[in-house]
Amino acid sequence: MGHDWDLTTDVVVVGYGAAGAAAALEATAAGAQVLVLERFAGGGASALSGGVIYAGGGTSVQQAAGVDDTPAAMLAYLEREVGDAVTPETLRRFVDESPAMIEWLQGHGVPFGASLCPYKTSYPNDHFYLYYSGSEVSGAFRDIPAAQRGHRVKGRGTSGKKLIGPLAASASRLGVRVETMTRVTRLVTDSTGAVIGVECHTLRAAPGRIRDRYTRMSKVAAKPGIYYPRLRRALERRLARMERRYGTTIRVRARRAVVVSAGGFIANRDMVRRYAPQYRGGLLLGTTGDDGSGIVMAQQAGAAVGRMDNISAWRFLQPPSALTGALLVDAGGRRVIDETRYGAAVGHTLINEHEGKGWLLADDALMRTAIGQIGKQGTWFQRGQFEAMRRTAIRGGTIEEVAAKAKIDAPGLRATVEAHNSAIDSGAPDPVGKPAEFTTRVRTGPFWLLDVSVTPSLTNPCAMLTLGGVLVNERSGAVKSTEGGDIPGLFAAGRTAIGLCSQSYVSGLSLSDCIFSGRRAGRSAAAERVPALDRATAEGN
């Protein structure tokens, strides 16, 4: 290893998704010279996402749409969803700063729209950009005033790229330097344990044709590779060969601090098996870069981690919105959860309490309504998933017949249907707490059972992402050591770190946390002053 630094800057940001971009922008605004080191071409899992920002309390977008929301209502809802993932002070600060966060994003060119989605959905189509993105209208939260807080970035399709693109463009205008095709392999520390830089493997000196090929292949590995694991793995092997042949090792000195925002570890199958073995298969919601390397590097520098066994698995039941009236049952014919709950709550309950097995029961009238809705309500991928479920659905003339065909306990399913219908007829509460306006009596056959089990199926995939990471000081974003103190010179943000969504995920809360934690880490990193580096320290580490 050489004794000299190849590059020197004030703040090094590792990873260039939403959290990394927010950190770079804030550190630059605070007067720091910033260098971003990005393993691929930039964007990370944020660019692949739906581009939903969870915000409320009276944002300008909500006001334009005529949505009445207050910080108190938003806080009351998030207190139940977020739990103890962060302190009450941090959650209140996030809520209080929520309207300003939307203004900050808009100031950097991120577009939003004020068109309200009029029906219950997991993700709105291109006509709507503000919606109930969590469980706000579900039975467990009926005592809290509901408001649409899912701010979908305006853009066709899954609009995460419309979030990342403007942030990266703004950073470029402001002088943020980005080194792509540069994989950070190690945090460099001095004799006191302070982080003073990073070691990288980079293609910065590779021929232009190699860099172009690497960039193209990495983009395909990200998407459509996310939907085709075999394709992604094949491309990963080719990318690794190119790195070995054309890459060089360099060291980058950080005069002030390093911010690690390198994503989670959903792409690292060994880590998933170690920490959360019950989560297997499904759609791995991330890029090749979500391999846990940022978390592992921080651990090697002394970082503490938490909630590593918490993975969010999404089983969405809508659209079409008519399926809010269906009954989600397990192999015993028992109800699983209020069918209006957000998909992450549904997935968590299926996996952890019902062995991942679940079916939606609908009578013929409800199913025909759903079939008529999907064309207008669904995006292209939602339509495809619904049609795949419809084609593989099990039908029977009676409850007992359809249960037998699906190998579901028939007496259990019959008891569930009778309890459900009886509650509607008598005006009693729904057995699992679903609000009355979403309940529909199960009437005449043929009856349908749609398989919504958590399986590796590509036709109805269950998307998953990791929520655990390194522990941070919630005032600054500094990484906490296993001994409880802050590690000098090291900050973390996004899914590399514990954050707002690390207990219970709702759509938009991860991206919001990326912006919130990224800005926090960037500001703090710019203000950090790592002790002066001497020659012995540089040579020894």
TORTOR-655579 format. One line per 8 residues: number of its first residue (from 1); their letters; for each residue x, y, z of C-alpha. Coordinates in nm, 4 decimals. Layout:
N
NUM = a = X,Y,Z; ...
***
This chain:
541
1 = mghdwdlt = 0.0000,0.0000,0.0000; 0.1261,0.3460,-0.0854; 0.1901,0.5998,0.1833; 0.0482,0.8964,-0.0042; -0.3049,1.0084,-0.0760; -0.4163,1.0075,-0.4391; -0.6969,1.2562,-0.3821; -0.7817,1.4981,-0.1009
9 = tdvvvvgy = -1.1075,1.6751,-0.0260; -1.3048,1.8049,0.2728; -1.5938,1.5571,0.2722; -1.6102,1.2160,0.1049; -1.9579,1.0790,0.0332; -1.9765,0.7043,-0.0343; -2.2747,0.6190,-0.2554; -2.4837,0.8474,-0.4752
17 = gaagaaaa = -2.8483,0.7669,-0.4185; -3.0948,1.0057,-0.2552; -2.9103,1.0081,0.0788; -2.5709,1.0644,-0.0822; -2.7032,1.3425,-0.3035; -2.8680,1.5164,-0.0057; -2.5471,1.4871,0.1972; -2.3360,1.6249,-0.0870
25 = leataaga = -2.5698,1.9192,-0.1417; -2.5831,2.0159,0.2254; -2.2085,1.9776,0.2815; -2.1456,2.1952,-0.0238; -2.3935,2.4549,0.0994; -2.1994,2.4622,0.4277; -1.8816,2.5531,0.2411; -1.7110,2.2140,0.2166
33 = qvlvlerf = -1.5379,2.0703,-0.0872; -1.7200,1.7440,-0.1615; -1.6168,1.4322,-0.3522; -1.8744,1.1594,-0.4126; -1.7473,0.8076,-0.4751; -2.0025,0.5986,-0.6623; -1.9612,0.2310,-0.7443; -2.1677,0.2423,-1.0641
41 = agggasal = -2.3260,0.5334,-1.2530; -2.5270,0.6858,-0.9668; -2.8853,0.6772,-0.8487; -2.8773,0.3540,-0.6511; -3.2024,0.1996,-0.5325; -3.3542,0.5496,-0.5136; -3.3503,0.5763,-0.8938; -3.5322,0.2418,-0.9220
49 = sggviyag = -3.7963,0.3398,-0.6670; -4.1425,0.4809,-0.7125; -4.0133,0.8240,-0.6130; -4.2533,0.8696,-0.3211; -4.1647,1.1166,-0.0462; -4.3628,1.0828,0.2773; -4.4341,1.4375,0.3930; -4.7166,1.6247,0.5568
57 = ggtsvqqa = -4.8259,1.8658,0.8221; -4.9385,2.1154,0.5576; -4.6922,2.0982,0.2693; -4.7358,2.3349,-0.0238; -4.8425,2.0379,-0.2378; -5.1081,1.9359,0.0146; -5.2354,2.2927,0.0324; -5.2568,2.3141,-0.3473
65 = agvddtpa = -5.4590,1.9911,-0.3487; -5.6926,2.1120,-0.0724; -5.5707,1.8515,0.1782; -5.6164,1.9503,0.5411; -5.3262,1.8159,0.7463; -5.1532,1.9191,1.0662; -4.8176,1.8344,1.2242; -5.0062,1.6900,1.5211
73 = amlayler = -5.2002,1.4435,1.3038; -4.8891,1.3421,1.1112; -4.6951,1.2922,1.4324; -4.9724,1.0837,1.5903; -4.9785,0.8515,1.2888; -4.6010,0.8149,1.2623; -4.5610,0.7556,1.6354; -4.7400,0.4234,1.5850
81 = evgdavtp = -4.5622,0.3311,1.2622; -4.2106,0.4431,1.3574; -4.2251,0.3175,1.7151; -3.8892,0.3382,1.8891; -3.6781,0.3256,1.5731; -3.5821,0.6861,1.6511; -3.6312,0.9043,1.9573; -3.9491,1.1104,2.0002
89 = etlrrfvd = -3.7378,1.4243,1.9561; -3.6061,1.3072,1.6196; -3.9515,1.2095,1.4968; -4.0943,1.5457,1.5998; -3.8089,1.7246,1.4246; -3.8774,1.5257,1.1071; -4.2468,1.6140,1.1202; -4.1851,1.9813,1.1941
97 = espamiew = -3.9359,2.0073,0.9075; -4.1515,1.8111,0.6626; -4.3053,2.1060,0.4715; -3.9616,2.2681,0.4411; -3.8178,1.9428,0.3057; -4.0602,1.9544,0.0120; -3.9579,2.3155,-0.0526; -3.5898,2.2156,-0.0372
105 = lqghgvpf = -3.6463,1.9412,-0.2923; -3.8422,2.1721,-0.5194; -3.5643,2.4289,-0.4863; -3.3276,2.1700,-0.6328; -3.5616,2.1045,-0.9235; -3.7588,1.8014,-0.8017; -4.1141,1.8195,-0.9469; -4.4313,1.7358,-0.7543
113 = gaslcpyk = -4.7989,1.7327,-0.8461; -5.1136,1.8137,-0.6490; -5.3541,1.5699,-0.8180; -5.5247,1.3533,-0.5548; -5.5767,0.9819,-0.6089; -5.9473,0.9156,-0.5349; -5.9179,0.5447,-0.4499; -5.7129,0.3132,-0.2281
121 = tsypndhf = -5.3980,0.1960,-0.4064; -5.0431,0.0852,-0.3368; -4.9035,0.3213,-0.6008; -5.0969,0.5669,-0.8190; -5.0871,0.5709,-1.1964; -4.9572,0.8658,-1.3970; -5.2734,1.0709,-1.3402; -5.2205,1.1100,-0.9640
129 = ylyysgse = -4.9310,1.2290,-0.7481; -5.0681,1.2671,-0.3938; -5.2244,0.9709,-0.2149; -5.2631,0.7689,0.1049; -4.9302,0.5894,0.0893; -4.9557,0.4101,0.4238; -5.2317,0.2740,0.6468; -5.3862,0.6108,0.7281
137 = vsgafrdi = -5.7433,0.5022,0.6434; -5.7152,0.1576,0.8035; -5.9002,0.0530,1.1148; -5.6028,0.0668,1.3506; -5.5591,0.4386,1.2786; -5.9189,0.5583,1.2581; -5.8812,0.7719,1.5685; -5.6215,0.9885,1.3890
145 = paaqrghr = -5.7252,1.2432,1.1224; -5.6157,1.0927,0.7900; -5.4421,1.2930,0.5190; -5.2756,1.2096,0.1907; -4.8994,1.2319,0.2583; -4.7529,1.0223,-0.0203; -4.5897,1.2865,-0.2422; -4.5046,1.1034,-0.5625
153 = vkgrgtsg = -4.2384,1.2857,-0.7634; -4.3985,1.3858,-1.0909; -4.2904,1.1686,-1.3810; -4.4101,0.8795,-1.5913; -4.3767,0.5245,-1.4631; -4.1881,0.4629,-1.1421; -4.0588,0.8143,-1.0939; -3.7530,0.7677,-0.8702
161 = kkligpla = -3.5310,0.8828,-1.1558; -3.7150,1.2163,-1.1478; -3.5972,1.2568,-0.7896; -3.2346,1.1596,-0.8453; -3.1856,1.3393,-1.1768; -3.2587,1.6924,-1.0516; -3.0635,1.6421,-0.7276; -2.7563,1.5225,-0.9203
169 = asasrlgv = -2.7885,1.8065,-1.1700; -2.8109,2.0614,-0.8900; -2.5074,1.9098,-0.7184; -2.3100,1.9302,-1.0418; -2.3984,2.2972,-1.0863; -2.2850,2.3679,-0.7307; -1.9462,2.2068,-0.7816; -1.9853,1.8607,-0.6295
177 = rvetmtrv = -1.7293,1.6287,-0.7844; -1.8345,1.2706,-0.8595; -1.6078,0.9749,-0.9297; -1.8202,0.6964,-1.0797; -1.7090,0.3351,-1.1266; -1.5255,0.3680,-0.7957; -1.5936,0.1098,-0.5267; -1.4907,0.2011,-0.1729
185 = trlvtdst = -1.3359,-0.1059,-0.0081; -1.2137,0.0240,0.3277; -1.2385,0.3141,0.5680; -0.8949,0.4466,0.6633; -0.8487,0.5373,1.0298; -0.5688,0.6998,1.2261; -0.4098,0.5806,1.5484; -0.6957,0.7284,1.7542
193 = gavigvec = -0.9672,0.5470,1.5574; -1.0849,0.8582,1.3716; -1.1862,0.8020,1.0099; -0.9577,1.0093,0.7880; -1.0298,0.8747,0.4411; -1.1135,0.5758,0.2261; -0.9460,0.3196,0.0074; -1.1074,0.2497,-0.3302
201 = htlraapg = -1.0912,0.0253,-0.6322; -1.1584,0.2403,-0.9379; -1.1853,0.2298,-1.3153; -1.0964,0.5980,-1.3450; -0.7826,0.5097,-1.5479; -0.9491,0.2396,-1.7620; -0.9886,0.2944,-2.1376; -1.2970,0.4897,-2.2390
209 = rirdrytr = -1.4542,0.1929,-2.4175; -1.4244,-0.0133,-2.0987; -1.5793,0.2599,-1.8874; -1.8664,0.2938,-2.1351; -1.9256,-0.0815,-2.1392; -1.9113,-0.1009,-1.7598; -2.1656,0.1805,-1.7275; -2.4065,0.0223,-1.9769
217 = mskvaakp = -2.3835,-0.3175,-1.8122; -2.4326,-0.1773,-1.4625; -2.7486,0.0029,-1.5744; -2.8922,-0.3181,-1.7210; -2.7980,-0.5079,-1.4037; -2.9932,-0.2498,-1.2045; -3.2999,-0.2519,-1.4289; -3.4296,-0.4762,-1.5823
225 = giyyprlr = -3.1862,-0.6907,-1.3812; -3.3902,-0.6272,-1.0667; -3.6693,-0.8394,-1.2197; -3.4371,-1.1094,-1.3600; -3.1942,-1.2347,-1.0931; -3.0109,-1.4669,-1.3320; -2.9393,-1.1816,-1.5705; -2.8197,-0.9667,-1.2834
233 = ralerrla = -2.5876,-1.2351,-1.1496; -2.4398,-1.2947,-1.4957; -2.3739,-0.9242,-1.5403; -2.2278,-0.8973,-1.1898; -1.9718,-1.1616,-1.2810; -1.8730,-0.9716,-1.5947; -1.8511,-0.6432,-1.4052; -1.6278,-0.8066,-1.1438
241 = rmerrygt = -1.3959,-0.9372,-1.4158; -1.3666,-0.5892,-1.5649; -1.2877,-0.4439,-1.2225; -1.0126,-0.6987,-1.1645; -0.8557,-0.6466,-1.5054; -0.8771,-0.2695,-1.5428; -0.9144,-0.1369,-1.1890; -0.6554,0.0340,-0.9725
249 = tirvrarr = -0.6414,0.1053,-0.5997; -0.6383,0.4635,-0.4743; -0.6730,0.6344,-0.1367; -0.8779,0.9469,-0.0776; -0.8099,1.1759,0.2184; -1.1069,1.3425,0.3912; -0.9942,1.6543,0.5725; -1.3213,1.6732,0.7622
257 = avvvsagg = -1.5297,1.3551,0.7392; -1.6653,1.0588,0.5457; -2.0383,1.0044,0.4932; -2.1378,0.6455,0.4134; -2.4653,0.6251,0.2221; -2.4100,0.3002,0.0350; -2.7545,0.1443,0.0772; -2.8673,-0.1641,0.2642
265 = fianrdmv = -2.7800,-0.5328,0.2238; -3.0738,-0.6908,0.0407; -2.8420,-0.7928,-0.2471; -2.6133,-0.9842,-0.0090; -2.7774,-1.3247,0.0238; -2.5324,-1.4410,0.2896; -2.6116,-1.1429,0.5130; -2.9863,-1.1903,0.4630
273 = rryapqyr = -2.9583,-1.5589,0.5566; -2.7526,-1.4700,0.8625; -2.9753,-1.1953,0.9990; -3.3247,-1.2710,0.8642; -3.3479,-1.6263,0.7267; -3.7280,-1.6207,0.7097; -3.7081,-1.3639,0.4283; -3.6178,-1.5585,0.1169
281 = gglllgtt = -3.7076,-1.5251,-0.2475; -3.9079,-1.2262,-0.3599; -3.7999,-0.9201,-0.5540; -3.4784,-0.7795,-0.4063; -3.5497,-0.4074,-0.4014; -3.2068,-0.2612,-0.4631; -2.9057,-0.2670,-0.6886; -2.5919,-0.4778,-0.6819
289 = gddgsgiv = -2.4500,-0.2028,-0.4618; -2.6968,-0.2901,-0.1844; -2.4569,-0.5591,-0.0664; -2.4039,-0.4352,0.2881; -2.0514,-0.3161,0.2152; -2.1107,0.0225,0.3736; -2.2407,-0.1379,0.6920; -1.9525,-0.3873,0.7040
297 = maqqagaa = -1.6894,-0.1163,0.6499; -1.8395,0.0874,0.9305; -1.8354,-0.2188,1.1564; -1.4688,-0.2720,1.0773; -1.4127,0.0846,1.1975; -1.5902,0.0026,1.5251; -1.9547,0.0817,1.4449; -2.2505,-0.0668,1.6278
305 = vgrmdnis = -2.5455,-0.2009,1.4297; -2.9106,-0.2630,1.5059; -3.2372,-0.4052,1.3685; -3.0472,-0.6150,1.1173; -3.3215,-0.8789,1.1278; -3.5876,-0.6337,1.0127; -3.6642,-0.6673,0.6440; -3.9661,-0.5045,0.4847
313 = awrflqpp = -4.1577,-0.7423,0.2548; -4.4397,-0.5926,0.0510; -4.7554,-0.7819,-0.0394; -4.9849,-0.5248,-0.1962; -5.3542,-0.6134,-0.2323; -5.4637,-0.3075,-0.4322; -5.5232,-0.1973,-0.7026; -5.7917,-0.2666,-0.8019
321 = saltgall = -5.9526,-0.0826,-0.5136; -6.2490,-0.3226,-0.5011; -6.0178,-0.5784,-0.3405; -6.0318,-0.3800,-0.0169; -6.3597,-0.5715,0.0224; -6.1976,-0.9141,-0.0218; -6.0910,-1.1353,0.2692; -5.7233,-1.2239,0.3145
329 = vdaggrrv = -5.7048,-1.5727,0.4651; -5.4323,-1.8234,0.5539; -5.4133,-2.2011,0.5054; -5.6458,-2.2468,0.8013; -5.9084,-2.0219,0.6445; -5.8473,-1.7551,0.9119; -5.8367,-1.3809,0.8422; -5.4803,-1.2454,0.8330
337 = idetryga = -5.5106,-0.8670,0.8674; -5.7279,-0.5673,0.7830; -5.7147,-0.5757,0.4019; -5.6767,-0.1966,0.3796; -5.3408,-0.2053,0.5574; -5.0270,-0.1012,0.3724; -4.8480,-0.3797,0.1856; -4.5485,-0.3909,0.4208
345 = avghtlin = -4.7779,-0.4628,0.7166; -4.9508,-0.7347,0.5127; -4.6200,-0.8912,0.4090; -4.4785,-0.8805,0.7604; -4.7851,-1.0549,0.9027; -4.7932,-1.3204,0.6309; -4.4263,-1.4110,0.6723; -4.3971,-1.3945,1.0477
353 = ehegkgwl = -4.7358,-1.5303,1.1526; -4.8708,-1.7387,0.8617; -4.5646,-1.9033,0.7036; -4.5934,-1.6714,0.4038; -4.9185,-1.8304,0.2838; -5.2221,-1.6218,0.1929; -5.5198,-1.6050,-0.0430; -5.7700,-1.3309,-0.1224
361 = laddalmr = -6.1278,-1.4572,-0.1172; -6.3757,-1.2707,-0.3376; -6.7232,-1.3549,-0.4554; -6.8065,-1.3291,-0.8238; -6.9665,-0.9832,-0.8084; -6.6689,-0.8293,-0.6272; -6.4241,-0.9969,-0.8631; -6.6039,-0.8686,-1.1701
369 = taigqigk = -6.5907,-0.5176,-1.0254; -6.2182,-0.5571,-0.9675; -6.1626,-0.6794,-1.3248; -6.3451,-0.3718,-1.4541; -6.1328,-0.1371,-1.2415; -5.7790,-0.2588,-1.3066; -5.7454,-0.1070,-1.6532; -5.8116,0.2440,-1.5259
377 = qgtwfqrg = -5.6520,0.2208,-1.1815; -5.3392,0.0150,-1.2370; -4.9968,0.0981,-1.3716; -4.8512,-0.1399,-1.6302; -4.6837,-0.3588,-1.3696; -4.9887,-0.3622,-1.1437; -5.2070,-0.4689,-1.4348; -4.9642,-0.7465,-1.5183
385 = qfeamrrt = -4.9566,-0.8749,-1.1618; -5.3355,-0.8679,-1.1309; -5.3857,-1.0492,-1.4590; -5.1359,-1.3166,-1.3547; -5.3253,-1.3670,-1.0273; -5.6573,-1.3765,-1.2109; -5.5359,-1.6394,-1.4589; -5.4047,-1.8633,-1.1814
393 = airggtie = -5.6973,-1.8055,-0.9447; -5.8880,-2.0996,-0.8026; -6.2663,-2.0938,-0.8452; -6.5428,-2.2978,-0.6933; -6.9214,-2.2893,-0.6767; -6.9258,-2.3061,-0.2962; -6.6961,-2.1986,-0.0148; -6.6209,-2.5620,0.0588
401 = evaakaki = -6.5387,-2.6430,-0.3029; -6.2995,-2.3518,-0.3547; -6.1334,-2.4232,-0.0197; -6.0767,-2.7874,-0.1122; -5.9234,-2.6945,-0.4473; -5.6808,-2.4536,-0.2765; -5.6074,-2.6998,0.0064; -5.7406,-2.4487,0.2608
409 = dapglrat = -5.9260,-2.5711,0.5686; -6.2902,-2.5630,0.4561; -6.4583,-2.5405,0.8000; -6.2170,-2.2618,0.8938; -6.2938,-2.0653,0.5776; -6.6688,-2.1139,0.6221; -6.6466,-1.9878,0.9817; -6.4486,-1.6850,0.8656
417 = veahnsai = -6.7054,-1.5952,0.5992; -6.9965,-1.6354,0.8410; -6.8276,-1.4199,1.1063; -6.7546,-1.1535,0.8452; -7.1083,-1.1484,0.7055; -7.2634,-1.1560,1.0531; -7.0640,-0.8493,1.1589; -7.1889,-0.6571,0.8548
425 = dsgapdpv = -7.5499,-0.7670,0.9048; -7.5510,-0.6754,1.2745; -7.3505,-0.3550,1.2463; -7.0788,-0.5002,1.4682; -6.7103,-0.4163,1.4145; -6.5286,-0.6181,1.1506; -6.3459,-0.9153,1.3110; -6.0030,-0.7778,1.2136
433 = gkpaeftt = -6.0958,-0.4109,1.2466; -6.1456,-0.3150,0.8828; -6.3451,0.0097,0.8523; -6.7102,-0.0435,0.7666; -6.6939,0.1528,0.4403; -6.4521,-0.1049,0.3001; -6.6424,-0.4171,0.4070; -6.8482,-0.6109,0.1517
441 = rvrtgpfw = -7.0710,-0.9086,0.2251; -6.9510,-1.2362,0.0724; -7.2513,-1.3424,-0.1304; -7.2911,-1.5911,-0.4143; -7.0446,-1.7963,-0.6137; -6.8509,-1.8784,-0.8035; -6.5965,-1.7830,-0.5387; -6.2419,-1.6831,-0.6242
449 = lldvsvtp = -5.9190,-1.7416,-0.4315; -5.6260,-1.5309,-0.5514; -5.2890,-1.6602,-0.4336; -5.0972,-1.3766,-0.2657; -4.8454,-1.5958,-0.0861; -4.4911,-1.4656,-0.0446; -4.2998,-1.6640,-0.3064; -4.0157,-1.5983,-0.5545
457 = sltnpcam = -4.2781,-1.5679,-0.8330; -4.1948,-1.3144,-1.1039; -4.5618,-1.2727,-1.1930; -4.6552,-1.1498,-0.8459; -4.3242,-1.0742,-0.6743; -4.2945,-0.9734,-0.3113; -4.0542,-0.6798,-0.3003; -3.8116,-0.6710,-0.0065
465 = ltlggvlv = -3.5597,-0.4253,0.1357; -3.3501,-0.4177,0.4509; -3.4229,-0.1671,0.7273; -3.1362,-0.2280,0.9720; -2.7952,-0.0653,0.9709; -2.5404,0.1209,1.1775; -2.6474,0.3173,1.4826; -2.6102,0.6938,1.4575
473 = nersgavk = -2.6212,0.9990,1.6794; -2.9650,1.1332,1.5871; -2.8623,1.4960,1.6270; -2.5663,1.4760,1.3894; -2.5736,1.1490,1.1966; -2.2357,1.0499,1.3439; -2.1866,0.6736,1.3538; -2.1964,0.5263,1.7039
481 = steggdip = -1.9264,0.2878,1.8170; -1.9888,-0.0408,1.9953; -1.8756,0.1410,2.3102; -2.1482,0.4030,2.2718; -1.9523,0.7081,2.1601; -1.9358,0.8831,1.8225; -1.6676,0.7649,1.5806; -1.4794,1.0832,1.4801
489 = glfaagrt = -1.4962,1.1612,1.1120; -1.7645,0.9041,1.0241; -2.1292,0.9717,0.9423; -2.3987,0.7552,0.7844; -2.7317,0.8113,0.6114; -3.0044,0.6333,0.4201; -3.0402,0.2576,0.4442; -2.6828,0.2181,0.5629
497 = aiglcsqs = -2.8074,0.3588,0.8945; -3.0922,0.3110,1.1387; -3.3597,0.5656,1.0567; -3.7249,0.6617,1.0569; -3.8432,0.3527,0.8680; -3.6279,0.0952,1.0493; -3.9231,-0.0359,1.2528; -4.2206,-0.0176,1.0169
505 = yvsglsls = -4.2076,0.0900,0.6545; -4.4767,0.2844,0.4701; -4.4371,0.4047,0.1146; -4.2228,0.7159,0.0918; -4.0789,0.6948,0.4421; -3.7466,0.5463,0.3271; -3.6845,0.8161,0.0647; -3.7923,1.0832,0.3123
513 = dcifsgrr = -3.5483,0.9402,0.5633; -3.2757,0.9383,0.2970; -3.3269,1.3106,0.2436; -3.3665,1.3871,0.6139; -3.0660,1.1817,0.7289; -2.8548,1.2710,0.4267; -2.8952,1.6434,0.4843; -2.8212,1.5978,0.8533
521 = agrsaaae = -2.5040,1.3999,0.7850; -2.3875,1.6433,0.5185; -2.4229,1.9458,0.7448; -2.2460,1.7721,1.0313; -1.9673,1.6339,0.8128; -1.8913,1.9792,0.6784; -1.8549,2.1064,1.0361; -1.6339,1.8168,1.1502
529 = rvpaldra = -1.2690,1.8783,1.2232; -1.0620,1.5593,1.2262; -0.7231,1.6039,1.3985; -0.4327,1.6933,1.1707; -0.2795,1.3950,0.9936; 0.0841,1.3094,1.0498; 0.3107,1.0933,0.8351; 0.3170,0.8023,1.0808
537 = taegn = -0.0611,0.7885,1.0839; -0.0829,0.7910,0.7057; 0.1724,0.5156,0.6680; 0.0345,0.2958,0.9428; -0.3266,0.2931,0.8233
***
